[in-house]
Amino acid sequence: MATTTDTPPPSIPTTFCGLDLAHPVVNGSGTFDAIAAQAVFGDSFLDQFPFAAFVSKTITLAVRDGNPPPRLWETPSGMINSIGLPNKGLAGYLEHDLPKLAALPVPLITNVMGSTAAELCELVAACDAQDAIRAIELNVSCPNVKTGLDIGADPVSLAEVLRAVRPQTTKPLIVKLTPNTADVALVAAAAEAEGADAVALVNTLRATAQAPGGDGRPWLGGVTGGMSGPAIRAVALAQVTAVAQRVAIPVIGMGGIQRGEHAAQFLRAGATLVAVGTESFRDPAAGTRIARELQRLLAQTA
Ligand SMILES: Cc1cc2nc3c(=O)[nH]c(=O)nc-3n(C[C@H](O)[C@H](O)[C@H](O)COP(=O)(O)O)c2cc1C
């Protein structure tokens, strides 16, 4: 990772759900492995941690192996991933990952997903019991076992789940919305009405790719995946704008952010924080770079 020890860290003091952050740039869940980065870049990496808060990848109750390969497909200006949320499960996360993530120099947000309200309640209650976890993000891009629709695609289904989950924690509860729905602002309004402290969007857009060869076979082991990166930025900006106009709770905006100017556009659209996802695969220090560029832009327009 590029080191810039002589340059002061970016400073755009930001308050989000009671958390005091150095700047408004965080990571998108599942797109930055802080534990692997520390192993590769060493402990000095912690002094230049690229994000103002760290969002864990999605944790589920049981261990998940993820989808069969191939898991990635490059598209013009983006990629489709069909990783399938592999993770150690709640017990593995609490035992192995949490102690390491708790030592990061920024607040920890743990992202969880379940396919029933009962599963989500158990995950959220377990996170609530951990002092190191400062906020909980619900990934609601998961099919409801009763309807088969993603919980977050349907405001009624999401409201039902949140009525059970909200009382399980006093920590800030962020609902990470799916863009794969008819009216994302309606879903955001349902989340707000049921006590969400913030919403985050966009998750990836459902997409697929055919294998080279012309016989129409799907390339991805999981058949469909989620599209991310610059190709989805305009869609994300439209959805963040619509949601920020609809709800009074803070919004975390993401989708294809690569530069400070993109982050500024999401903030102008009404986001309080922005998240960087796919860009971190190209540039692991993208969070710091984007925050610096944003700070320069804000200074010019002040
Ligand atoms: C490889 C990969 C893994 C992801 N894993 C998760 C995840 O575990 N949980 C989640 O809520 N979102 C996950 N996402 C979605 C991102 O957090 C983000 O919402 C999305 O990629 C849009 O931002 P971007 O265009 O900057 O990547 C993942 C995205 C990618 C590309």
The ligand as an SDF file (V2000), in Angstrom:
LIG
                    3D

 31 33  0  0  0  0  0  0  0  0999 V2000
  -16.7670   -8.8390   -4.0780 C   0  0  0  0  0  0  0  0  0  0  0  0
  -17.9030   -8.1650   -3.3730 C   0  0  0  0  0  0  0  0  0  0  0  0
  -18.3660   -8.6770   -2.1650 C   0  0  0  0  0  0  0  0  0  0  0  0
  -19.4340   -8.0600   -1.5080 C   0  0  0  0  0  0  0  0  0  0  0  0
  -19.8600   -8.5820   -0.3160 N   0  0  0  0  0  0  0  0  0  0  0  0
  -20.8780   -7.9730    0.3500 C   0  0  0  0  0  0  0  0  0  0  0  0
  -21.2910   -8.4690    1.6150 C   0  0  0  0  0  0  0  0  0  0  0  0
  -20.7270   -9.4220    2.1660 O   0  0  0  0  0  0  0  0  0  0  0  0
  -22.3400   -7.8390    2.2070 N   0  0  0  0  0  0  0  0  0  0  0  0
  -22.9620   -6.7290    1.6800 C   0  0  0  0  0  0  0  0  0  0  0  0
  -23.8920   -6.1880    2.2960 O   0  0  0  0  0  0  0  0  0  0  0  0
  -22.5440   -6.2220    0.4980 N   0  0  0  0  0  0  0  0  0  0  0  0
  -21.5390   -6.8230   -0.1740 C   0  0  0  0  0  0  0  0  0  0  0  0
  -21.0940   -6.2940   -1.3640 N   0  0  0  0  0  0  0  0  0  0  0  0
  -21.7200   -5.0640   -1.9000 C   0  0  0  0  0  0  0  0  0  0  0  0
  -20.8680   -3.8230   -1.5960 C   0  0  0  0  0  0  0  0  0  0  0  0
  -20.7440   -3.6100   -0.2070 O   0  0  0  0  0  0  0  0  0  0  0  0
  -21.4860   -2.5580   -2.2420 C   0  0  0  0  0  0  0  0  0  0  0  0
  -22.7880   -2.3870   -1.7320 O   0  0  0  0  0  0  0  0  0  0  0  0
  -21.5670   -2.6610   -3.7730 C   0  0  0  0  0  0  0  0  0  0  0  0
  -20.4580   -3.3490   -4.3040 O   0  0  0  0  0  0  0  0  0  0  0  0
  -21.6720   -1.2840   -4.4460 C   0  0  0  0  0  0  0  0  0  0  0  0
  -20.5300   -0.5050   -4.2180 O   0  0  0  0  0  0  0  0  0  0  0  0
  -19.2630   -0.4400   -5.2530 P   0  0  0  0  0  0  0  0  0  0  0  0
  -19.8440   -0.2200   -6.6170 O   0  0  0  0  0  0  0  0  0  0  0  0
  -18.4120    0.6980   -4.7590 O   0  0  0  0  0  0  0  0  0  0  0  0
  -18.5780   -1.7630   -5.1510 O   0  0  0  0  0  0  0  0  0  0  0  0
  -20.0410   -6.8960   -2.0460 C   0  0  0  0  0  0  0  0  0  0  0  0
  -19.5590   -6.3800   -3.2610 C   0  0  0  0  0  0  0  0  0  0  0  0
  -18.4980   -6.9910   -3.9120 C   0  0  0  0  0  0  0  0  0  0  0  0
  -17.9960   -6.3920   -5.1970 C   0  0  0  0  0  0  0  0  0  0  0  0
  1  2  1  0
  2  3  1  0
  2 30  2  0
  3  4  2  0
  4  5  1  0
  4 28  1  0
  5  6  2  0
  6  7  1  0
  6 13  1  0
  7  8  2  0
  7  9  1  0
  9 10  1  0
 10 11  2  0
 10 12  1  0
 12 13  2  0
 13 14  1  0
 14 15  1  0
 14 28  1  0
 15 16  1  0
 16 17  1  0
 16 18  1  0
 18 19  1  0
 18 20  1  0
 20 21  1  0
 20 22  1  0
 22 23  1  0
 23 24  1  0
 24 25  2  0
 24 26  1  0
 24 27  1  0
 28 29  2  0
 29 30  1  0
 30 31  1  0
M  END
$$$$
